[in-house]
Amino acid sequence: MKLSTQIKPISYLKAHAAEIVRNLGNQREPLIITQNGEAKVVVQDIRSYEQTQETMALLKILALGSRQVEENMVRPATDVVLNIRKRQGSR
């Protein structure tokens, strides 16, 4: 993905909104909108946005798991399974 080809001024967005929406769905590349020569907004299709959100959620889960390993807050799976079986047997 080459972002330099995906940078447009806000006036382009105003004049070509329908075309931009159509292209975003096909190309699946974000569009960077500038105002007064400065990047201000990133526009992307909904599928790409959802994929980004899912990726971020998975990365947060991985980071949490890594932190728990570093802080020795984990137990072997066999211990957890045995503990669950003991609880179920006592009912």
C-alpha positions in Angstrom: 0.0 0.0 0.0 1.5 3.3 -1.1 -0.1 6.1 1.0 1.4 8.8 -1.1 -1.1 8.0 -3.9 -4.0 8.1 -1.4 -3.7 11.7 -0.2 -6.3 14.1 -1.3 -7.4 17.6 -0.2 -10.7 18.1 1.4 -12.0 19.8 -1.7 -11.5 16.6 -3.6 -13.6 14.7 -1.0 -16.4 17.3 -1.3 -16.5 17.0 -5.1 -16.0 13.3 -5.5 -17.7 11.7 -2.4 -19.7 9.0 -4.2 -16.6 8.0 -6.3 -14.4 7.9 -3.2 -16.9 5.6 -1.4 -17.1 3.3 -4.4 -13.3 3.1 -4.7 -12.7 2.6 -1.0 -14.8 -0.5 -1.2 -13.0 -1.9 -4.2 -9.4 -0.9 -3.3 -9.6 -1.5 0.5 -6.9 1.2 1.0 -7.5 4.1 3.3 -7.7 7.7 1.9 -5.9 10.5 3.8 -7.7 13.9 3.6 -5.8 17.0 4.1 -6.9 20.5 5.1 -4.6 23.5 4.5 -1.9 21.0 3.5 -2.0 19.1 6.7 -3.3 15.5 7.1 -6.5 15.6 9.1 -8.6 12.6 8.5 -8.3 8.9 7.4 -11.3 7.5 5.5 -11.6 3.7 5.0 -14.2 1.2 4.0 -16.2 -0.6 6.7 -14.7 -4.0 6.1 -11.1 -2.7 6.6 -12.2 -0.8 9.7 -13.8 -3.9 11.2 -10.7 -5.9 10.4 -8.6 -3.3 12.1 -10.8 -3.3 15.2 -10.6 -7.1 15.4 -6.9 -7.0 15.0 -6.6 -4.4 17.8 -8.7 -6.6 20.1 -6.6 -9.6 19.5 -3.4 -7.6 20.1 -4.8 -6.4 23.4 -5.6 -10.0 24.5 -2.1 -11.1 23.5 -0.6 -8.2 25.5 -2.7 -9.0 28.5 -1.6 -12.7 28.3 2.0 -11.7 28.0 1.7 -9.4 31.0 0.1 -12.2 33.0 2.9 -14.6 32.1 5.6 -12.0 33.1 3.8 -11.4 36.4 3.6 -15.2 37.0 -0.2 -15.1 37.1 -0.7 -18.3 35.1 -1.2 -21.9 36.0 -0.7 -25.1 34.0 -3.8 -26.2 32.1 -3.7 -29.6 33.7 -4.0 -27.9 37.2 -7.0 -25.9 36.0 -8.7 -28.9 34.5 -8.2 -30.9 37.7 -9.6 -28.1 39.8 -12.7 -27.8 37.6 -13.3 -31.6 37.8 -13.0 -31.5 41.6 -15.6 -28.7 41.8 -18.0 -30.6 39.5 -17.5 -33.8 41.5 -18.3 -32.1 44.8 -21.8 -31.0 43.6 
